[in-house]
């Protein structure tokens, strides 16, 4: 996840590191990583290179060999789709369309759209508004081979029911192991119900009803998640959205090695 290998931007836990994001691609290359999930948030979004200066991202990919596999569109947490008026929807359509086209040019596959916290789906009407909005992207998603990978805090059966109501085959699921653990959901039930629609995984650990902690110190069943990835020949995006401290790189390396060494 972008920012995890760098000092925090404006002391934010997760935010696009505006002005020094390029350094992370070099660091990721030295660590023999393959992908970065780019963050697109609301703050100064017009200055985010994934939106406004794609050529720079293309060049740094070529230089470092690190692929921009996906985008985490945190923009829509602070500007929820279901709360948008008519004018805002037009703006959101323009933004999401550009992100789809740009990610395709970078060779990526998934745009994660979070419906949690400030953007959580509270009512049936909320869900209907999101379905209507995202269905309209079916053609552009198909033309560019980009998934809109949704993250929610819905219980697994309700989440599956929500996903199955879309007419857009490029609406898929982002599975966040930490957030699910914090909600007390069963990973066995979730992966059984949602597994074949998951195209993007966030590896994270959290305490039940609590905050993010280092991998292995919370309630996420990371062994079963790793088993699912291996035994199902999962070929979607995997992003370490693990716990971070002020600086980033040392705690990342520790947790990355923990997951690689995890016996299933």
N, C-alpha and C positions, 0 to 999 in steps of 0.2 A: 504494500500500500504506500502510495506516494507520501513522502514526509517522514517515514519511519526510520530512514537512515540519516536524517539531518536534524539539527536543532529545531525546536518548535517555532512556527511562524506566529509572531505576536502572542506567544504563550497559549496558542490554541492547541487542543489535543489532536485535532485532525483538520488540517486546512492546507490548501495548495500553497507551497512555499514560494510565494511570489518574489521574483528577483534573484533567487539562488537555486531554483529547482533543477537547473542543469547539472549541478554537482552530484545529484543523486544517481544519475545515469552512469557516471564514471565510477562511483562507489559500487553500484550494483554489478558493474562489469568486473570489478576486481574481486567481488565475492562470488563470481560465477553464477549469478542469478540470470534468469531468462526474461522476465517480464516486470513491468511496473503498471499498476493500476492508477491512472491519472485522476486526481481530484478536481472536480469542477464545482466550486461552491459559489455562493451568492456574492461574497465580498469581491468587489472590483472584477466581476466576471468578464467584463469586456476586455480586460487586460490579460486574461488567462490565455496562454499560447495555444492550448488545445482548441480554443475558440477563435482567436484573433491573429495568431502568428504560427500557423501550422508548419510552415517551411522550416522554422527553427527546430520544431520537434522532429520533423523528418530528418533533418541534418544530424541531430544528435543521436538518433536511432542508428543511422548509417555509421557514425563515428564510433559508437560504443558497442553496437550489436545487441543492445537491450531493446526489446520490443514493447511498445505501448499496447498491451493486450486488451485493456478495458478502461472504462471511465466510471468513476464513482460520482454520480450526479447529486452530490449533497445540496446543490442549488435548490432541489425540489423538497428538501426538508424544511427550509426556511421560506420557501415560496410554494406551498402545497398546490398541486394540480386541482384537487377537489374544492379548493377555496377560491379559485381564480374566477374573476368576472370575464365578460366577453373580450374586452381589450387585452387583459392579461393572458388569456388563452391564446390569442393571436401571437403575442410575444413569446409565450412558451413553445408554441408550434415552431416558430422560427428558430429558437434556440436549440430545441431537441433535433430538428431536422439538420441543422448545421453540425451538431455533434455526431449524428449518425454518419453523415457524409465524410466528416473529417476522420473519424475513427476507422472507417473503411479504407481511407487513403493510407492510414498508418498500419494497416494489416491486422487490426484488432477485431474483436468479435462481440463484446458485451458492453452495454451501458447499464450499470446498476442504478435503479431508481428506488430510493428508500422511502417506505411508508411507515415510519416509526417516529416516536417522540412527537415533535411538533406537527408532523405530517401523517400521523397514524390514521387508519381508516376506522372511524368511530361508528358510522352508520351505514345502512344499506344504500342510502342516497350517495354517500361518499364513494362507495364502491362502483355504483352505476356511473357516476361522473368520470371516474378514472377509466373504466372500461370504454366508455364512449370516446374519450380523448385519445387513448392509446390505440384503439382499433383503427383510427384514422392514419396511423403510421405503417400499416401493413405493406403498402406498396414500396415505400422508401426503405423499409427494413429488408424486404425481399430483394430489391434492386442492389442493396449494398451488403447483404448477408450479415446484418447486425441484429443481435438479440437485445430486447429490452428486458433485463433481468430484475425482477421485482423482489424487494425485501419487505416483509411485513412482520408484525407481531401476532398475526392471526394463528389460532390453533390449527394444527395440520389439516384436519378435514375441511375446515372453513377456508383455509388457504387454497387447497386443491379445488374446492368448489368455485372459488373466486377466479382462479386461473382458467378453469374449464369454461367459463362464461365468455372468454375473449374469442373473437373471430380472427384474431391476428396470430398466426402460427409462430411468430417470432417473439411472443410474450413468454418468457421463461422465469425460472426461479433462482434467486440468489440465496444460498444457504449460509447463515452465519452461526457457527457453532457456539460462540460465546453468548450471543443474544438469546439463542434458544435455551441454553443452559440457565441463564439468569431468569428466564420465564418458567422454568421447571418442566419444559417439554421433554418427552422421551425421544431421544435420537433414533431409536429403533423404529418407533411409530412414524416419525417424520420422514426418514429416508425410505421407508416402505411405501408411504403415501405419495411423497413428493419426488422421489429419486429420479424418475425418468424425465422430469421437467427441469432438473437442476443443471444449469450451464455455467454457474459461477459460485465458487465457494470462498468464504472468508474464514480463515483459521484464526480463532480467538478463544480465550478462556475468560469466564466470568464467574463470580460467586452467585449462588441462588439469591435472587432479588438484590444483587449487588453490582459492584463495579468490575472493570477489567482487571485481571491479575496476570502474572506470568503464566505461560503455558504449563499445565500440570499442577497448578496451585488452586484451580477453581473447580467448578462442577461440570465442565464440558467433558464428554467421553471422547477424547481425542484418539484413543486406540481404535474405537469402533469407526470413527470417521476415516482414519487412515486405512482401515480394512476395507471400508466401502469404496474408497478411491482406487485401491489396488485390485480388489476382486471384481469390480465392475468395469475395469479398464476405462475409468473416467478420463475423458479427454477434453473437458472444459477448462475454464480458467480457475487457477488456485492462487489466492492472494493471502499473504500473511498480514492480517489486520490486528496483530497481536499487541499486547501491552507495550507502552512506550514510556520512557522517562524524558528528562529534559533534553538530552543530547541525541539519543536514538540508536546509534550504531552498535554499541556493545551489548545492550539488552536485546537487540534484534538478533545478533549472531548467537547469543546464548540460547534463545528460544528456537531459532531455526535449527540449530544442532540438536536440540531436545526432540523436535518433531522428527528429524531424520533418523535419530537413534531409537525412536519409539518402537518397541516390539509389539506385534499384533498377535 
